[in-house]
Amino acid sequence: MKTVHLFTLSALFAASTALAHTMNVVPSHYVQSKTGGFVTVDLFASNMTFQADKGVGVDGFKVVLPDGTVTKPASAAQGKRKSMADVELPVAGTYRLEMGGQPRYFTSYKVAGEQKRLMGDKQKAAKELPKDATDVVTTQGRNRAVAFVTVNGPTDTVLKTTGQGLEFSFDRHPADIVAGEAVMVTLTLNGKPVEGVKADLSFDGELYRNDPARQHLVTDKAGQFSFTPANAGRYLLEASAEAALKSDKADKIREGFTFSFEAALP
């Protein structure tokens, strides 16, 4: 029987409109054979797949060791076009490289028909909203980008779902994705399968193609979709979703993610 490996790919938008750029976490290697080495990770925002347009702050970058311990990179620096971090790989297993932060809140409202917004949750908004505000909606948002690096052999600790936010279950470990083989994905929002969520799968080298050749995917009633990487190389999977939220801080939650991975030669 095939073992199903689960892992979290959470990310939320941090504003009321979609981000103009796609967040990227791209390691120099996704698989390493020996412990004690390093990978260098590019951190950047882009308009085109894997083309660095803007460096991002490195404070939100973290490394999760194979045992689940959270640590920081050995070194990191923010650049104009891209930021970089060196990550040490002291032990065997699968590491999670994650860019993102705590949820942020923003409240949208109208005054005399004009759309406005303030940063803050429902409690803060209650103190700052003008008395004539209408159509008040507070959104909880967060943005996260993820990649996995496996050393010597795959492990599952950093791949487990939490039941919170937008999460994906793959039918294989990310180190076992191979060109030409279909991959089944199940998407859940706060632990429940979610239908109708759109995702895009893009392949490296988009800059050099007239046709971006992106695959547009949608989850079915079971919260699932499948994709087949046609070629070996680097891919980026992106998706977003939102839902009502019963909370004293927000009325709805808006989530998305970017996940970079490598399809190996068959």
C-alpha positions in Angstrom: 0.0 0.0 0.0 1.3 3.4 -0.9 1.9 5.7 2.0 0.3 9.1 1.7 2.6 11.9 2.9 0.9 15.1 4.2 2.4 18.6 4.3 1.4 22.1 4.9 1.5 24.7 2.1 -0.2 27.7 3.8 -0.1 31.2 2.5 -2.4 34.2 2.7 -2.8 37.5 1.0 -1.9 40.3 3.2 -4.0 43.0 1.5 -7.5 43.2 0.1 -6.3 42.8 -3.5 -4.1 40.0 -4.8 -0.4 40.5 -4.6 1.2 42.1 -7.7 4.1 39.7 -7.4 4.5 36.0 -6.7 6.6 35.1 -3.7 9.3 32.6 -4.3 11.5 30.4 -2.1 13.9 28.6 -4.4 16.7 26.4 -3.0 19.8 25.7 -5.1 19.2 22.0 -4.5 16.1 20.1 -3.5 17.8 16.8 -2.8 21.3 16.2 -1.3 23.0 12.9 -0.6 25.2 13.9 2.4 24.7 15.7 5.6 26.9 18.6 6.7 26.5 20.6 3.5 24.6 23.8 2.6 22.0 25.0 0.1 21.7 28.6 -0.9 18.1 29.8 -1.1 16.8 32.6 -3.4 14.0 34.7 -1.9 12.2 37.1 -4.2 9.0 38.4 -5.7 8.4 37.9 -9.4 6.0 38.7 -12.2 7.3 35.7 -14.3 8.1 32.2 -13.1 11.5 32.1 -11.3 12.5 35.5 -12.7 13.6 37.6 -9.7 12.2 41.1 -9.8 12.4 42.3 -6.2 14.3 41.2 -3.1 12.2 40.6 0.1 13.0 41.0 3.7 14.8 38.0 5.2 13.4 38.4 8.8 10.3 36.3 7.8 12.4 33.4 6.5 12.7 30.3 8.7 14.1 26.8 8.4 12.3 23.8 10.0 14.7 20.9 10.7 13.6 17.3 10.1 12.7 16.9 13.8 10.4 19.9 13.6 12.7 22.3 15.3 12.5 25.8 13.9 15.8 27.7 13.3 17.2 30.5 11.3 19.6 30.3 8.2 23.3 30.4 8.7 23.4 33.7 6.9 21.0 35.9 5.0 21.0 39.2 3.1 18.4 41.3 1.3 19.2 42.4 -2.3 17.5 44.7 -4.7 16.5 42.0 -7.2 16.6 39.0 -4.9 17.5 38.1 -1.3 19.6 35.1 -0.4 20.1 32.8 2.6 22.5 30.0 3.3 20.9 27.0 5.0 23.0 24.4 6.8 21.9 20.7 6.5 23.4 19.1 9.6 21.2 15.9 9.8 19.5 13.6 7.4 15.8 14.0 6.5 13.5 16.6 5.0 13.7 20.3 5.8 11.0 22.9 5.3 12.1 26.3 4.0 9.3 28.8 4.6 8.9 32.5 3.9 6.0 34.2 5.6 4.7 35.6 8.9 1.9 35.9 11.3 -1.6 36.6 10.0 -2.4 40.2 9.3 -5.8 41.9 9.5 -7.4 44.6 7.4 -10.9 46.0 7.5 -12.7 47.3 4.4 -15.7 49.7 4.6 -17.5 52.4 2.7 -18.3 56.0 3.5 -20.8 57.7 1.3 -20.3 54.9 -1.2 -16.5 55.3 -1.4 -14.5 52.2 -0.6 -11.9 52.6 2.2 -9.6 50.4 4.3 -7.7 50.4 7.5 -5.2 47.9 8.9 -6.5 46.1 11.9 -8.8 43.4 13.2 -12.5 43.8 14.2 -11.6 45.0 17.7 -9.3 47.7 16.4 -11.6 48.7 13.7 -14.5 49.2 16.2 -12.4 51.9 17.8 -11.3 53.6 14.6 -14.2 53.3 12.1 -16.1 56.5 11.3 -19.6 56.5 12.6 -21.1 56.6 9.1 -19.1 53.5 7.9 -21.1 50.8 6.1 -20.4 47.4 4.4 -17.7 46.7 7.1 -15.8 43.4 6.5 -12.6 42.4 8.3 -10.3 39.9 6.6 -7.5 37.7 8.1 -4.7 37.4 5.6 -1.2 35.9 5.4 1.3 35.1 2.7 3.6 32.2 2.7 6.0 30.5 0.2 7.4 27.0 0.8 10.0 24.6 -0.5 11.4 21.3 0.8 15.0 20.0 0.8 15.7 16.3 1.5 19.1 15.1 2.7 20.0 11.4 2.3 16.5 10.1 2.7 12.9 11.5 3.0 11.1 12.0 6.4 7.6 13.2 7.2 7.7 15.4 10.3 7.8 18.8 8.5 5.1 17.6 6.0 2.2 17.1 8.5 -0.9 19.2 8.2 -2.4 21.2 11.1 -6.0 21.6 10.2 -5.5 25.3 10.1 -5.5 27.4 6.9 -5.0 26.3 3.4 -3.2 22.9 3.3 -2.3 20.3 0.7 -1.9 16.5 0.9 0.1 15.0 -1.9 0.1 11.3 -2.7 3.9 11.2 -2.5 6.8 12.9 -0.8 8.0 16.0 -2.6 11.4 14.4 -3.2 9.6 11.6 -5.1 7.9 13.7 -7.8 9.1 12.4 -11.2 8.5 13.8 -14.7 5.7 11.9 -16.5 4.1 10.6 -13.4 0.7 12.0 -12.2 0.5 13.6 -8.8 -2.8 13.7 -6.9 -3.3 16.7 -4.6 -6.0 17.2 -1.9 -6.7 20.8 -0.8 -8.2 21.5 2.6 -9.2 24.8 4.2 -9.2 24.6 8.0 -9.1 20.8 7.8 -12.0 20.4 5.4 -11.7 19.6 1.6 -12.6 22.6 -0.5 -14.2 22.6 -3.9 -13.6 25.1 -6.8 -10.2 26.4 -5.8 -8.1 27.4 -8.7 -4.4 26.6 -8.9 -1.7 27.3 -11.5 1.3 25.1 -12.3 4.2 26.7 -14.1 7.5 25.4 -15.4 10.9 27.0 -15.4 12.0 28.8 -18.5 8.8 30.8 -19.1 10.9 33.8 -20.1 12.1 32.0 -23.2 8.7 30.7 -24.4 6.1 32.6 -26.4 3.5 30.4 -24.6 3.9 30.4 -20.8 2.4 26.8 -20.9 0.8 27.0 -17.5 -1.6 24.4 -16.3 -4.8 25.7 -14.8 -6.2 23.4 -12.2 -9.4 23.4 -10.1 -10.3 21.2 -7.1 -13.3 18.9 -7.5 -16.0 18.0 -4.8 -13.4 16.0 -2.9 -11.0 19.0 -2.9 -8.7 17.2 -5.3 -6.9 17.8 -8.6 -4.0 16.1 -10.3 -1.1 17.2 -12.5 1.6 15.6 -14.4 5.0 17.4 -14.8 5.8 16.8 -18.4 9.5 17.5 -18.1 12.2 17.2 -15.4 13.0 20.5 -13.8 11.7 23.2 -11.5 8.0 24.0 -11.1 5.9 26.5 -9.1 2.5 25.7 -7.8 0.2 28.6 -6.8 -3.3 28.7 -5.4 -5.6 30.8 -3.2 -8.9 30.4 -1.4 -11.1 32.3 1.0 -14.0 31.4 3.3 -16.2 32.9 6.0 -14.6 32.9 9.5 -16.3 32.9 12.9 -13.9 34.9 15.0 -13.8 37.9 17.2 -11.0 39.2 15.0 -12.2 38.7 11.4 -15.3 37.9 9.3 -13.4 36.0 6.6 -10.1 34.3 5.9 -8.2 34.6 2.6 -5.4 32.2 1.9 -3.0 31.2 -0.8 0.4 29.7 -1.3 3.4 29.3 -3.6 5.3 26.0 -3.5 8.5 25.5 -5.6 9.6 21.9 -6.3 11.6 19.8 -8.6 10.5 17.0 -10.9 13.2 14.4 -11.3 14.2 12.5 -14.4 12.3 9.2 -14.7 
